[in-house]
Amino acid sequence: TFSLTAPAGTYTVIASADGFLDAQGAAVLTAGNITIMPVVTLIAGDIDNNDVIDQYDAMTIGMSYNTVSPAAADLNNDGTINVLDLEIVASNYRMSGALAWQ
């Protein structure tokens, strides 16, 4: 959740987090009004931040198995990179690009 104050105009808003595909959408701000973006859920698994969930993300989990680094590979945030994180990559495999945030 976030809020900001900006001059009236049209903006591109991007939501991002390490290990997740981004979401991107347009926000039109008008003077004196509040603009609310809908809730968006980012898709986990893009560990290398290349906008696609692929074998390189799975390989990063394999190479980092039972460690804590890189933090982006701990997709479920349980403190250890393990099979649970690999399952997340597998369930989102081949998803790519920024999600439409509308």
Backbone bond lengths (Angstrom), bond angles and torsions (degrees), N, CA, C in turn:
res aa  C-N    CA-C-N  psi(-1)  N-CA   C-N-CA  omega(-1)  CA-C   N-CA-C  phi
1 T - - - 1.450 - - 1.524 108.21 -
2 F 1.305 115.59 138.09 1.463 119.37 178.65 1.521 109.55 -152.09
3 S 1.302 115.93 161.86 1.463 121.48 171.75 1.519 107.35 -144.64
4 L 1.326 114.71 154.30 1.459 119.77 177.89 1.509 109.33 -155.15
5 T 1.290 114.62 162.45 1.452 121.35 176.15 1.525 107.24 -113.87
6 A 1.334 116.47 130.99 1.461 121.41 -178.81 1.521 108.64 -147.77
7 P 1.318 116.84 157.27 1.461 120.09 177.03 1.533 111.03 -62.87
8 A 1.321 116.45 155.60 1.462 121.47 176.95 1.525 109.54 -56.73
9 G 1.335 115.65 143.71 1.456 120.42 179.24 1.514 110.53 154.66
10 T 1.309 115.20 -177.90 1.457 121.77 178.25 1.527 108.16 -104.89
11 Y 1.315 115.01 130.80 1.457 121.48 -176.54 1.521 110.39 -127.71
12 T 1.329 115.75 152.57 1.453 121.64 168.16 1.516 106.72 -96.99
13 V 1.331 115.85 124.38 1.460 121.86 -178.55 1.519 107.59 -108.92
14 I 1.325 116.28 131.84 1.461 121.38 -179.44 1.519 109.11 -123.84
15 A 1.327 115.60 127.15 1.467 121.49 173.23 1.521 106.53 -103.21
16 S 1.332 116.61 129.90 1.459 119.66 -179.30 1.521 110.57 -144.65
17 A 1.315 115.01 155.27 1.457 122.66 175.41 1.521 107.91 -154.23
18 D 1.328 117.24 146.15 1.455 121.22 178.83 1.522 110.45 -56.61
19 G 1.334 116.36 129.77 1.454 121.71 177.58 1.516 114.84 89.08
20 F 1.327 117.52 3.34 1.460 121.95 -175.70 1.523 110.55 -127.87
21 L 1.335 115.96 151.80 1.455 119.96 170.17 1.518 108.48 -70.32
22 D 1.319 117.31 145.02 1.464 122.53 178.80 1.522 111.19 -73.65
23 A 1.311 115.29 163.20 1.465 122.33 168.03 1.524 106.38 -122.95
24 Q 1.316 116.34 142.50 1.465 121.09 -176.17 1.518 109.93 -138.48
25 G 1.318 116.29 137.64 1.450 120.34 178.58 1.519 111.52 -157.26
26 A 1.308 115.60 170.34 1.463 121.46 179.77 1.520 109.98 -97.86
27 A 1.310 115.40 140.17 1.465 121.72 174.37 1.524 107.37 -125.58
28 V 1.323 116.16 125.70 1.456 121.17 177.46 1.519 107.21 -104.18
29 L 1.330 116.10 116.30 1.457 121.47 -179.45 1.522 109.03 -101.66
30 T 1.316 115.91 131.74 1.459 121.38 175.93 1.519 108.56 -119.89
31 A 1.304 116.36 146.94 1.461 121.80 -176.39 1.524 110.90 -58.87
32 G 1.322 115.91 132.30 1.458 121.42 175.91 1.520 115.20 81.81
33 N 1.327 118.32 0.95 1.466 121.31 -178.51 1.529 110.96 -117.92
34 I 1.307 115.63 158.13 1.456 122.28 174.45 1.523 107.70 -103.38
35 T 1.320 116.06 130.83 1.459 122.03 176.02 1.514 108.02 -106.65
36 I 1.317 116.83 128.65 1.465 121.61 -179.42 1.522 108.61 -116.53
37 M 1.315 114.48 125.24 1.466 120.03 174.91 1.528 107.76 -85.39
38 P 1.315 118.26 145.57 1.468 120.05 177.78 1.530 110.94 -68.37
39 V 1.301 115.67 159.29 1.463 120.88 175.78 1.524 108.23 -63.50
40 V 1.324 115.82 138.10 1.462 121.01 178.35 1.527 108.17 -128.91
41 T 1.318 115.66 141.58 1.459 121.55 175.79 1.515 107.99 -110.75
42 L 1.323 115.78 119.27 1.459 120.18 178.61 1.525 109.93 -77.55
43 I 1.328 115.95 150.74 1.463 121.67 -178.02 1.521 109.11 -95.65
44 A 1.333 115.69 125.48 1.466 122.16 -176.12 1.516 112.02 -80.43
45 G 1.344 115.42 148.03 1.447 121.20 171.68 1.518 115.90 131.87
46 D 1.328 119.22 -11.73 1.465 121.39 -178.28 1.531 109.26 -87.59
47 I 1.309 115.97 72.89 1.457 122.18 -173.69 1.523 112.06 -66.53
48 D 1.335 117.34 -38.35 1.463 120.16 -177.01 1.529 113.05 -90.69
49 N 1.321 116.77 5.59 1.468 122.46 172.70 1.533 113.24 58.23
50 N 1.345 116.36 40.86 1.466 119.64 177.90 1.533 112.03 -108.80
51 D 1.327 116.29 15.26 1.464 123.08 176.73 1.517 115.03 69.20
52 V 1.322 117.18 21.71 1.462 121.18 173.49 1.531 108.30 -149.20
53 I 1.312 115.93 140.79 1.462 121.54 177.00 1.518 106.13 -96.91
54 D 1.338 115.95 111.47 1.455 119.78 -170.21 1.530 111.73 -145.38
55 Q 1.346 115.04 -167.05 1.455 121.11 -176.75 1.524 112.53 -61.74
56 Y 1.320 118.38 -26.78 1.459 120.49 179.71 1.529 111.09 -69.31
57 D 1.320 115.62 -34.77 1.464 119.46 175.79 1.527 110.38 -68.10
58 A 1.325 116.54 -42.93 1.466 120.84 177.45 1.526 110.65 -63.67
59 M 1.322 116.54 -40.36 1.457 121.05 179.11 1.530 111.39 -63.95
60 T 1.318 117.02 -36.94 1.465 120.53 177.60 1.519 110.38 -61.91
61 I 1.316 116.51 -40.65 1.470 119.48 177.24 1.525 109.75 -64.54
62 G 1.321 117.46 -44.30 1.459 120.46 178.91 1.518 112.62 -60.28
63 M 1.316 117.11 -43.06 1.465 121.59 -179.12 1.529 112.23 -72.43
64 S 1.315 117.07 -20.45 1.465 121.36 -176.81 1.522 111.98 -110.89
65 Y 1.312 117.03 14.19 1.461 122.69 -173.80 1.532 111.58 -55.44
66 N 1.331 115.56 134.43 1.467 124.37 -179.73 1.524 113.81 62.82
67 T 1.344 116.19 27.31 1.467 120.98 173.81 1.522 108.01 -121.89
68 V 1.313 116.35 -171.95 1.467 120.85 179.01 1.531 112.17 -119.71
69 S 1.331 116.38 2.46 1.453 119.43 -174.97 1.531 109.45 -130.99
70 P 1.309 118.54 137.35 1.458 128.73 2.80 1.532 111.75 -75.70
71 A 1.312 115.97 144.71 1.463 121.07 -177.04 1.522 112.32 -58.17
72 A 1.334 117.46 -31.72 1.470 120.67 -179.31 1.526 111.75 -63.43
73 A 1.340 118.31 -21.44 1.463 121.52 -179.04 1.531 112.32 -80.97
74 D 1.327 117.55 -15.01 1.473 120.99 176.00 1.526 107.35 -85.32
75 L 1.316 115.79 73.53 1.463 122.17 -170.12 1.522 113.58 -64.54
76 N 1.320 117.79 -30.75 1.469 119.66 179.39 1.526 112.17 -95.38
77 N 1.330 116.02 2.84 1.465 122.53 173.67 1.531 112.70 56.98
78 D 1.346 116.08 40.61 1.464 118.94 178.67 1.526 112.71 -98.62
79 G 1.329 117.41 4.63 1.459 121.39 176.05 1.512 114.95 94.20
80 T 1.333 118.58 -2.14 1.465 121.98 179.74 1.526 109.72 -145.23
81 I 1.315 115.85 136.41 1.455 121.09 174.70 1.526 106.72 -83.66
82 N 1.322 116.69 118.01 1.470 120.19 -173.90 1.521 111.38 -153.68
83 V 1.327 116.05 -165.99 1.462 122.12 -176.17 1.532 111.82 -61.19
84 L 1.309 118.12 -28.24 1.467 120.07 178.56 1.527 110.82 -64.42
85 D 1.318 116.56 -36.98 1.467 120.31 176.99 1.524 110.58 -71.44
86 L 1.333 116.41 -37.54 1.462 120.46 177.24 1.526 111.03 -63.66
87 E 1.320 117.64 -36.74 1.465 121.10 177.05 1.529 111.11 -62.62
88 I 1.311 117.08 -35.77 1.472 120.48 177.93 1.529 109.82 -66.30
89 V 1.325 116.62 -44.68 1.471 119.65 177.01 1.525 109.73 -60.23
90 A 1.324 117.06 -44.07 1.465 120.66 -178.93 1.526 111.64 -62.02
91 S 1.319 117.42 -40.14 1.465 119.70 -177.99 1.527 112.61 -71.36
92 N 1.333 117.25 -22.82 1.466 120.78 -179.85 1.533 112.30 -110.88
93 Y 1.320 116.38 13.38 1.462 122.19 -174.99 1.527 111.94 -55.84
94 R 1.310 115.36 135.49 1.467 126.37 179.17 1.528 114.23 74.11
95 M 1.318 118.40 3.78 1.467 118.63 172.37 1.520 106.68 -72.83
96 S 1.326 116.71 147.33 1.467 118.72 -175.42 1.514 111.56 -154.18
97 G 1.339 113.55 168.52 1.449 121.69 175.08 1.516 113.83 75.46
98 A 1.292 114.86 169.61 1.457 120.78 175.78 1.523 108.89 -74.84
99 L 1.315 115.98 136.05 1.465 121.05 176.13 1.513 109.18 -71.98
100 A 1.308 117.18 147.44 1.463 120.80 175.99 1.526 108.27 -77.37
101 W 1.314 116.20 118.90 1.468 122.39 -179.86 1.509 107.10 -101.59
102 Q 1.336 116.24 100.00 1.459 120.22 -174.79 1.500 111.06 -119.09
